[in-house]
């Protein structure tokens, strides 16, 4: 049975990267003959030519859908807006800066055949020494506090089955904790190595404050949520049967109930 894959890409001032990104997403699905796809790009109130570029690209790529945020709301909000509009059986998230390689999409789709959530990890980081150091320390601290078992939460390329969506709690920064949300729901999480490329156009949207203070703040919040997360479980559903043996929808007496004879006893 053919699967539908939704690619969700948040974008803020990434106009120069979008043409190559969409071309590479299209190339990736040329190799996935048993999958159809949609690509949802969420423009997070960019101030560059992102909106114009997306309008032009929509004419070239029928699978492209784009959403425009009315105000800049951040990566998590943009991702959640795209997830709400997705229709795919599988969902893949990508960063718009071309550092994630869309040609890794088939690897994630294959992994999702056997797991509920798959997280890419950057086997060879193409970043500055400062970014690599803060990422290394942040991942170590996160695994210790949150215990999500993921080695590279900052990697933007992730995939999950649609069943994961019901376990995602919306908050600023949740894009780093999709694996933790999936584990909260008792779902399976696996990791796969992915390619990582240097940024060619544009600049990073995260500074020191984003990478340290707020991330650390989120760690403790998600750790609390993991301990307090509740999944209602229905052990057994008991159907009330009226005294006297009411019939079911087909007109037959319920199993184990005496059949109606058409006669009533007299008191």
ZADO-1210 file (C-alpha; in nm, 4 decimals, padded with zeros to 6 digits):
<atoms>
<atom x="00.0000" y="00.0000" z="00.0000" code="UNK" pos="1"/>
<atom x="00.1375" y="00.3398" z="-00.0971" code="UNK" pos="2"/>
<atom x="00.2335" y="00.5662" z="00.1920" code="UNK" pos="3"/>
<atom x="00.1950" y="00.9424" z="00.1960" code="UNK" pos="4"/>
<atom x="00.4839" y="01.1397" z="00.3449" code="UNK" pos="5"/>
<atom x="00.4511" y="01.4969" z="00.4694" code="UNK" pos="6"/>
<atom x="00.7683" y="01.7067" z="00.4722" code="UNK" pos="7"/>
<atom x="00.7367" y="01.9985" z="00.7156" code="UNK" pos="8"/>
<atom x="00.9930" y="02.2807" z="00.6905" code="UNK" pos="9"/>
<atom x="00.9886" y="02.5959" z="00.9060" code="UNK" pos="10"/>
<atom x="01.1564" y="02.8895" z="00.7333" code="UNK" pos="11"/>
<atom x="01.2607" y="03.2316" z="00.8576" code="UNK" pos="12"/>
<atom x="01.4606" y="03.4493" z="00.6157" code="UNK" pos="13"/>
<atom x="01.5847" y="03.1523" z="00.4127" code="UNK" pos="14"/>
<atom x="01.4839" y="03.2777" z="00.0662" code="UNK" pos="15"/>
<atom x="01.8251" y="03.2035" z="-00.0860" code="UNK" pos="16"/>
<atom x="01.8137" y="02.8410" z="00.0288" code="UNK" pos="17"/>
<atom x="01.4580" y="02.7487" z="-00.0682" code="UNK" pos="18"/>
<atom x="01.4997" y="02.6823" z="-00.4455" code="UNK" pos="19"/>
<atom x="01.7814" y="02.4313" z="-00.3917" code="UNK" pos="20"/>
<atom x="01.6037" y="02.2802" z="-00.0907" code="UNK" pos="21"/>
<atom x="01.2807" y="02.2131" z="-00.2793" code="UNK" pos="22"/>
<atom x="01.4721" y="02.0717" z="-00.5762" code="UNK" pos="23"/>
<atom x="01.6544" y="01.8275" z="-00.3483" code="UNK" pos="24"/>
<atom x="01.3331" y="01.7217" z="-00.1718" code="UNK" pos="25"/>
<atom x="01.1836" y="01.6476" z="-00.5143" code="UNK" pos="26"/>
<atom x="01.4927" y="01.4457" z="-00.6101" code="UNK" pos="27"/>
<atom x="01.4703" y="01.2435" z="-00.2875" code="UNK" pos="28"/>
<atom x="01.1160" y="01.1307" z="-00.3649" code="UNK" pos="29"/>
<atom x="01.2070" y="01.0330" z="-00.7190" code="UNK" pos="30"/>
<atom x="01.3808" y="00.7356" z="-00.5541" code="UNK" pos="31"/>
<atom x="01.0753" y="00.6511" z="-00.3385" code="UNK" pos="32"/>
<atom x="00.8446" y="00.5039" z="-00.5980" code="UNK" pos="33"/>
<atom x="00.6053" y="00.3589" z="-00.3388" code="UNK" pos="34"/>
<atom x="00.5473" y="00.6958" z="-00.1666" code="UNK" pos="35"/>
<atom x="00.3576" y="01.0094" z="-00.2536" code="UNK" pos="36"/>
<atom x="00.4448" y="01.3288" z="-00.0740" code="UNK" pos="37"/>
<atom x="00.3500" y="01.6812" z="00.0171" code="UNK" pos="38"/>
<atom x="00.5973" y="01.9481" z="00.1222" code="UNK" pos="39"/>
<atom x="00.4703" y="02.2091" z="00.3684" code="UNK" pos="40"/>
<atom x="00.6930" y="02.5138" z="00.4108" code="UNK" pos="41"/>
<atom x="00.5911" y="02.7447" z="00.6954" code="UNK" pos="42"/>
<atom x="00.7065" y="03.1026" z="00.6440" code="UNK" pos="43"/>
<atom x="00.7587" y="03.2360" z="00.9960" code="UNK" pos="44"/>
<atom x="00.6896" y="03.6010" z="00.9034" code="UNK" pos="45"/>
<atom x="01.0158" y="03.6368" z="00.7118" code="UNK" pos="46"/>
<atom x="01.1361" y="03.9846" z="00.6207" code="UNK" pos="47"/>
<atom x="01.3222" y="03.8772" z="00.3050" code="UNK" pos="48"/>
<atom x="01.1831" y="03.7418" z="-00.0243" code="UNK" pos="49"/>
<atom x="01.0692" y="03.4090" z="00.1222" code="UNK" pos="50"/>
<atom x="00.7021" y="03.4702" z="00.0416" code="UNK" pos="51"/>
<atom x="00.7696" y="03.5619" z="-00.3220" code="UNK" pos="52"/>
<atom x="01.0061" y="03.2688" z="-00.3704" code="UNK" pos="53"/>
<atom x="00.7500" y="03.0245" z="-00.2291" code="UNK" pos="54"/>
<atom x="00.4810" y="03.1551" z="-00.4632" code="UNK" pos="55"/>
<atom x="00.7112" y="03.0980" z="-00.7598" code="UNK" pos="56"/>
<atom x="00.8182" y="02.7524" z="-00.6411" code="UNK" pos="57"/>
<atom x="00.4558" y="02.6474" z="-00.5930" code="UNK" pos="58"/>
<atom x="00.4117" y="02.6762" z="-00.9701" code="UNK" pos="59"/>
<atom x="00.7047" y="02.4406" z="-01.0312" code="UNK" pos="60"/>
<atom x="00.6275" y="02.1862" z="-00.7564" code="UNK" pos="61"/>
<atom x="00.2607" y="02.0786" z="-00.7289" code="UNK" pos="62"/>
<atom x="00.3388" y="01.8970" z="-00.4024" code="UNK" pos="63"/>
<atom x="00.4392" y="02.2247" z="-00.2348" code="UNK" pos="64"/>
<atom x="00.2045" y="02.3855" z="00.0155" code="UNK" pos="65"/>
<atom x="00.3085" y="02.6890" z="00.2110" code="UNK" pos="66"/>
<atom x="00.1768" y="02.8537" z="00.5231" code="UNK" pos="67"/>
<atom x="00.2460" y="03.2131" z="00.6240" code="UNK" pos="68"/>
<atom x="00.2566" y="03.3020" z="00.9938" code="UNK" pos="69"/>
<atom x="00.1032" y="03.6427" z="01.0681" code="UNK" pos="70"/>
<atom x="00.3880" y="03.7224" z="01.3089" code="UNK" pos="71"/>
<atom x="00.7249" y="03.5724" z="01.3876" code="UNK" pos="72"/>
<atom x="00.6552" y="03.2957" z="01.6390" code="UNK" pos="73"/>
<atom x="00.9668" y="03.0786" z="01.6466" code="UNK" pos="74"/>
<atom x="01.0703" y="02.7403" z="01.5135" code="UNK" pos="75"/>
<atom x="00.8454" y="02.5296" z="01.7360" code="UNK" pos="76"/>
<atom x="00.5333" y="02.7307" z="01.6540" code="UNK" pos="77"/>
<atom x="00.6096" y="02.7148" z="01.2814" code="UNK" pos="78"/>
<atom x="00.6648" y="02.3393" z="01.2990" code="UNK" pos="79"/>
<atom x="00.3403" y="02.2852" z="01.4901" code="UNK" pos="80"/>
<atom x="00.1516" y="02.4940" z="01.2330" code="UNK" pos="81"/>
<atom x="00.2865" y="02.2673" z="00.9587" code="UNK" pos="82"/>
<atom x="00.2129" y="01.9495" z="01.1532" code="UNK" pos="83"/>
<atom x="-00.1497" y="02.0546" z="01.2023" code="UNK" pos="84"/>
<atom x="-00.1898" y="02.0882" z="00.8262" code="UNK" pos="85"/>
<atom x="-00.0089" y="01.7674" z="00.7326" code="UNK" pos="86"/>
<atom x="-00.1986" y="01.4648" z="00.6025" code="UNK" pos="87"/>
<atom x="00.0831" y="01.2097" z="00.5635" code="UNK" pos="88"/>
<atom x="00.1094" y="00.8664" z="00.7211" code="UNK" pos="89"/>
<atom x="00.4721" y="00.9581" z="00.7909" code="UNK" pos="90"/>
<atom x="00.5986" y="01.3063" z="00.8750" code="UNK" pos="91"/>
<atom x="00.9557" y="01.4266" z="00.8184" code="UNK" pos="92"/>
<atom x="01.0851" y="01.7579" z="00.9552" code="UNK" pos="93"/>
<atom x="01.3735" y="01.9469" z="00.7949" code="UNK" pos="94"/>
<atom x="01.5528" y="02.2734" z="00.8607" code="UNK" pos="95"/>
<atom x="01.5413" y="02.5233" z="00.5744" code="UNK" pos="96"/>
<atom x="01.9093" y="02.6203" z="00.5867" code="UNK" pos="97"/>
<atom x="02.0266" y="02.3281" z="00.3664" code="UNK" pos="98"/>
<atom x="02.2462" y="02.1901" z="00.6438" code="UNK" pos="99"/>
<atom x="02.0114" y="01.8909" z="00.6619" code="UNK" pos="100"/>
<atom x="02.0387" y="01.6799" z="00.3473" code="UNK" pos="101"/>
<atom x="01.6993" y="01.5988" z="00.1879" code="UNK" pos="102"/>
<atom x="01.8604" y="01.2956" z="00.0221" code="UNK" pos="103"/>
<atom x="01.8516" y="01.1347" z="00.3692" code="UNK" pos="104"/>
<atom x="01.4698" y="01.1290" z="00.3589" code="UNK" pos="105"/>
<atom x="01.4536" y="00.7698" z="00.2197" code="UNK" pos="106"/>
<atom x="01.6639" y="00.6516" z="00.5167" code="UNK" pos="107"/>
<atom x="01.4091" y="00.7919" z="00.7609" code="UNK" pos="108"/>
<atom x="01.1120" y="00.6566" z="00.5651" code="UNK" pos="109"/>
<atom x="01.2648" y="00.3080" z="00.5717" code="UNK" pos="110"/>
<atom x="01.3265" y="00.3349" z="00.9477" code="UNK" pos="111"/>
<atom x="00.9636" y="00.4367" z="01.0049" code="UNK" pos="112"/>
<atom x="00.8487" y="00.1032" z="00.8684" code="UNK" pos="113"/>
<atom x="00.9714" y="-00.0499" z="01.1958" code="UNK" pos="114"/>
<atom x="00.9638" y="00.2389" z="01.4465" code="UNK" pos="115"/>
<atom x="00.7254" y="00.5141" z="01.5548" code="UNK" pos="116"/>
<atom x="00.9836" y="00.7927" z="01.5684" code="UNK" pos="117"/>
<atom x="01.3263" y="00.8252" z="01.4065" code="UNK" pos="118"/>
<atom x="01.5816" y="01.0920" z="01.4952" code="UNK" pos="119"/>
<atom x="01.8754" y="01.1794" z="01.2759" code="UNK" pos="120"/>
<atom x="02.2091" y="01.2471" z="01.4358" code="UNK" pos="121"/>
<atom x="02.4828" y="01.4430" z="01.2624" code="UNK" pos="122"/>
<atom x="02.7648" y="01.1948" z="01.2136" code="UNK" pos="123"/>
<atom x="03.0068" y="01.4697" z="01.1059" code="UNK" pos="124"/>
<atom x="02.9144" y="01.8192" z="01.2221" code="UNK" pos="125"/>
<atom x="02.9875" y="02.1006" z="00.9757" code="UNK" pos="126"/>
<atom x="02.9674" y="02.3815" z="01.2314" code="UNK" pos="127"/>
<atom x="03.1975" y="02.6118" z="01.4235" code="UNK" pos="128"/>
<atom x="03.3919" y="02.4765" z="01.7193" code="UNK" pos="129"/>
<atom x="03.1731" y="02.6818" z="01.9542" code="UNK" pos="130"/>
<atom x="02.8517" y="02.5316" z="01.8183" code="UNK" pos="131"/>
<atom x="02.9929" y="02.1811" z="01.8353" code="UNK" pos="132"/>
<atom x="03.1040" y="02.2342" z="02.1959" code="UNK" pos="133"/>
<atom x="02.7734" y="02.3805" z="02.3165" code="UNK" pos="134"/>
<atom x="02.5822" y="02.1068" z="02.1329" code="UNK" pos="135"/>
<atom x="02.7969" y="01.8335" z="02.2882" code="UNK" pos="136"/>
<atom x="02.7543" y="01.9712" z="02.6402" code="UNK" pos="137"/>
<atom x="02.3839" y="02.0386" z="02.5882" code="UNK" pos="138"/>
<atom x="02.3167" y="01.6864" z="02.4658" code="UNK" pos="139"/>
<atom x="02.5040" y="01.5349" z="02.7599" code="UNK" pos="140"/>
<atom x="02.3082" y="01.7422" z="03.0115" code="UNK" pos="141"/>
<atom x="01.9773" y="01.6763" z="02.8326" code="UNK" pos="142"/>
<atom x="02.0240" y="01.2987" z="02.8349" code="UNK" pos="143"/>
<atom x="02.1052" y="01.3147" z="03.2065" code="UNK" pos="144"/>
<atom x="01.8041" y="01.5317" z="03.2989" code="UNK" pos="145"/>
<atom x="01.5407" y="01.4282" z="03.0441" code="UNK" pos="146"/>
<atom x="01.6540" y="01.0681" z="02.9855" code="UNK" pos="147"/>
<atom x="01.5204" y="01.0555" z="02.6302" code="UNK" pos="148"/>
<atom x="01.8036" y="00.8371" z="02.4992" code="UNK" pos="149"/>
<atom x="01.8765" y="01.0652" z="02.2008" code="UNK" pos="150"/>
<atom x="02.2324" y="01.1693" z="02.1218" code="UNK" pos="151"/>
<atom x="02.1592" y="01.4760" z="01.9023" code="UNK" pos="152"/>
<atom x="01.8322" y="01.6520" z="01.9850" code="UNK" pos="153"/>
<atom x="01.9380" y="01.9600" z="01.7884" code="UNK" pos="154"/>
<atom x="01.9425" y="01.7760" z="01.4560" code="UNK" pos="155"/>
<atom x="01.6514" y="01.9120" z="01.2547" code="UNK" pos="156"/>
<atom x="01.5811" y="01.6048" z="01.0417" code="UNK" pos="157"/>
<atom x="01.3373" y="01.3794" z="01.2250" code="UNK" pos="158"/>
<atom x="01.0533" y="01.1515" z="01.1268" code="UNK" pos="159"/>
<atom x="00.7522" y="01.0018" z="01.2968" code="UNK" pos="160"/>
<atom x="00.4340" y="00.8184" z="01.2310" code="UNK" pos="161"/>
<atom x="00.1079" y="01.0062" z="01.2546" code="UNK" pos="162"/>
<atom x="00.0316" y="00.8325" z="01.5855" code="UNK" pos="163"/>
<atom x="00.3058" y="01.0429" z="01.7494" code="UNK" pos="164"/>
<atom x="00.1158" y="01.3686" z="01.6992" code="UNK" pos="165"/>
<atom x="-00.1283" y="01.3065" z="01.9837" code="UNK" pos="166"/>
<atom x="00.1630" y="01.2960" z="02.2301" code="UNK" pos="167"/>
<atom x="00.3254" y="01.6265" z="02.1286" code="UNK" pos="168"/>
<atom x="00.2633" y="01.8916" z="02.3941" code="UNK" pos="169"/>
<atom x="00.2861" y="02.2402" z="02.2367" code="UNK" pos="170"/>
<atom x="00.5393" y="02.4760" z="02.3950" code="UNK" pos="171"/>
<atom x="00.8303" y="02.6924" z="02.2792" code="UNK" pos="172"/>
<atom x="01.1252" y="02.4598" z="02.2240" code="UNK" pos="173"/>
<atom x="00.9252" y="02.1390" z="02.1769" code="UNK" pos="174"/>
<atom x="01.1020" y="02.0723" z="01.8454" code="UNK" pos="175"/>
<atom x="01.4017" y="01.9532" z="02.0490" code="UNK" pos="176"/>
<atom x="01.1911" y="01.7032" z="02.2427" code="UNK" pos="177"/>
<atom x="00.9853" y="01.5094" z="01.9882" code="UNK" pos="178"/>
<atom x="01.1642" y="01.1892" z="02.0925" code="UNK" pos="179"/>
<atom x="01.0838" y="01.2519" z="02.4599" code="UNK" pos="180"/>
<atom x="00.7192" y="01.3127" z="02.3693" code="UNK" pos="181"/>
<atom x="00.7105" y="00.9853" z="02.1744" code="UNK" pos="182"/>
<atom x="00.8657" y="00.7939" z="02.4638" code="UNK" pos="183"/>
<atom x="00.6049" y="00.9460" z="02.6954" code="UNK" pos="184"/>
<atom x="00.3426" y="00.7754" z="02.4821" code="UNK" pos="185"/>
<atom x="00.5197" y="00.4396" z="02.4990" code="UNK" pos="186"/>
<atom x="00.6258" y="00.4609" z="02.1338" code="UNK" pos="187"/>
<atom x="00.9481" y="00.3262" z="01.9840" code="UNK" pos="188"/>
<atom x="01.2313" y="00.5669" z="01.9002" code="UNK" pos="189"/>
<atom x="01.5372" y="00.4870" z="01.6878" code="UNK" pos="190"/>
<atom x="01.8310" y="00.6925" z="01.5617" code="UNK" pos="191"/>
<atom x="02.0024" y="00.6979" z="01.2225" code="UNK" pos="192"/>
<atom x="02.3204" y="00.8793" z="01.1111" code="UNK" pos="193"/>
<atom x="02.2568" y="01.1589" z="00.8619" code="UNK" pos="194"/>
<atom x="02.4638" y="01.3920" z="00.6508" code="UNK" pos="195"/>
<atom x="02.5341" y="01.7444" z="00.7741" code="UNK" pos="196"/>
<atom x="02.6474" y="02.0282" z="00.5513" code="UNK" pos="197"/>
<atom x="02.7941" y="02.3744" z="00.6101" code="UNK" pos="198"/>
<atom x="02.5603" y="02.6702" z="00.5799" code="UNK" pos="199"/>
<atom x="02.6090" y="02.8518" z="00.2481" code="UNK" pos="200"/>
<atom x="02.3482" y="03.1288" z="00.2663" code="UNK" pos="201"/>
<atom x="02.1955" y="03.3194" z="00.5554" code="UNK" pos="202"/>
<atom x="02.2797" y="03.3164" z="00.9240" code="UNK" pos="203"/>
<atom x="02.1837" y="03.1043" z="01.2232" code="UNK" pos="204"/>
<atom x="01.8761" y="03.2192" z="01.4150" code="UNK" pos="205"/>
<atom x="02.0100" y="03.0962" z="01.7481" code="UNK" pos="206"/>
<atom x="02.2511" y="03.2807" z="01.9747" code="UNK" pos="207"/>
<atom x="02.4159" y="03.1966" z="02.3047" code="UNK" pos="208"/>
<atom x="02.1028" y="03.2730" z="02.5104" code="UNK" pos="209"/>
<atom x="01.8892" y="03.0406" z="02.2950" code="UNK" pos="210"/>
<atom x="02.1429" y="02.7628" z="02.3184" code="UNK" pos="211"/>
<atom x="02.2069" y="02.7725" z="02.6917" code="UNK" pos="212"/>
<atom x="01.9570" y="02.9478" z="02.9173" code="UNK" pos="213"/>
<atom x="01.6228" y="02.8621" z="02.7590" code="UNK" pos="214"/>
<atom x="01.7325" y="02.5135" z="02.6567" code="UNK" pos="215"/>
<atom x="01.8367" y="02.4354" z="03.0140" code="UNK" pos="216"/>
<atom x="01.5061" y="02.5765" z="03.1357" code="UNK" pos="217"/>
<atom x="01.3227" y="02.3427" z="02.8965" code="UNK" pos="218"/>
<atom x="01.5219" y="02.0401" z="03.0139" code="UNK" pos="219"/>
<atom x="01.3728" y="02.0589" z="03.3623" code="UNK" pos="220"/>
<atom x="01.0242" y="02.1264" z="03.2276" code="UNK" pos="221"/>
<atom x="01.0311" y="01.8220" z="03.0005" code="UNK" pos="222"/>
<atom x="01.1858" y="01.6077" z="03.2756" code="UNK" pos="223"/>
<atom x="00.8901" y="01.7022" z="03.4972" code="UNK" pos="224"/>
<atom x="00.6467" y="01.6271" z="03.2145" code="UNK" pos="225"/>
<atom x="00.8021" y="01.2852" z="03.1533" code="UNK" pos="226"/>
<atom x="00.7492" y="01.1914" z="03.5170" code="UNK" pos="227"/>
<atom x="00.3931" y="01.3269" z="03.5328" code="UNK" pos="228"/>
<atom x="00.2683" y="01.2373" z="03.1841" code="UNK" pos="229"/>
<atom x="-00.0585" y="01.0455" z="03.1986" code="UNK" pos="230"/>
<atom x="-00.2069" y="00.8165" z="02.9359" code="UNK" pos="231"/>
<atom x="-00.5670" y="00.7163" z="03.0162" code="UNK" pos="232"/>
<atom x="-00.5985" y="00.3387" z="02.9834" code="UNK" pos="233"/>
<atom x="-00.9303" y="00.1633" z="02.9323" code="UNK" pos="234"/>
<atom x="-00.8856" y="-00.1871" z="03.0735" code="UNK" pos="235"/>
<atom x="-01.2316" y="-00.3142" z="02.9847" code="UNK" pos="236"/>
<atom x="-01.5485" y="-00.1599" z="02.8533" code="UNK" pos="237"/>
<atom x="-01.8634" y="-00.2840" z="03.0267" code="UNK" pos="238"/>
<atom x="-02.1811" y="-00.2500" z="02.8222" code="UNK" pos="239"/>
<atom x="-02.4950" y="-00.2029" z="03.0291" code="UNK" pos="240"/>
<atom x="-02.7704" y="-00.4487" z="02.9389" code="UNK" pos="241"/>
<atom x="-03.1198" y="-00.3562" z="03.0610" code="UNK" pos="242"/>
<atom x="-03.2985" y="-00.6105" z="03.2794" code="UNK" pos="243"/>
<atom x="-03.5212" y="-00.8287" z="03.0680" code="UNK" pos="244"/>
<atom x="-03.2782" y="-00.8817" z="02.7800" code="UNK" pos="245"/>
<atom x="-03.2923" y="-00.5916" z="02.5346" code="UNK" pos="246"/>
<atom x="-03.2160" y="-00.6821" z="02.1762" code="UNK" pos="247"/>
<atom x="-02.9100" y="-00.5618" z="01.9908" code="UNK" pos="248"/>
<atom x="-02.9077" y="-00.3456" z="01.6784" code="UNK" pos="249"/>
<atom x="-02.9808" y="-00.6450" z="01.4522" code="UNK" pos="250"/>
<atom x="-03.2885" y="-00.7434" z="01.6527" code="UNK" pos="251"/>
<atom x="-03.1326" y="-01.0540" z="01.8092" code="UNK" pos="252"/>
<atom x="-03.1216" y="-01.1168" z="02.1826" code="UNK" pos="253"/>
<atom x="-02.7866" y="-01.0444" z="02.3500" code="UNK" pos="254"/>
<atom x="-02.5588" y="-01.3431" z="02.3940" code="UNK" pos="255"/>
<atom x="-02.6630" y="-01.5400" z="02.7019" code="UNK" pos="256"/>
<atom x="-03.0016" y="-01.3659" z="02.7361" code="UNK" pos="257"/>
<atom x="-03.3286" y="-01.5643" z="02.7125" code="UNK" pos="258"/>
<atom x="-03.5105" y="-01.5259" z="02.3838" code="UNK" pos="259"/>
<atom x="-03.8396" y="-01.3391" z="02.3723" code="UNK" pos="260"/>
<atom x="-04.1434" y="-01.5718" z="02.3358" code="UNK" pos="261"/>
<atom x="-04.4088" y="-01.3100" z="02.2628" code="UNK" pos="262"/>
<atom x="-04.5966" y="-01.4023" z="02.5808" code="UNK" pos="263"/>
<atom x="-04.5979" y="-01.2146" z="02.9105" code="UNK" pos="264"/>
<atom x="-04.6454" y="-01.3767" z="03.2464" code="UNK" pos="265"/>
<atom x="-04.9323" y="-01.2550" z="03.4615" code="UNK" pos="266"/>
<atom x="-04.8839" y="-01.1513" z="03.8184" code="UNK" pos="267"/>
</atoms>
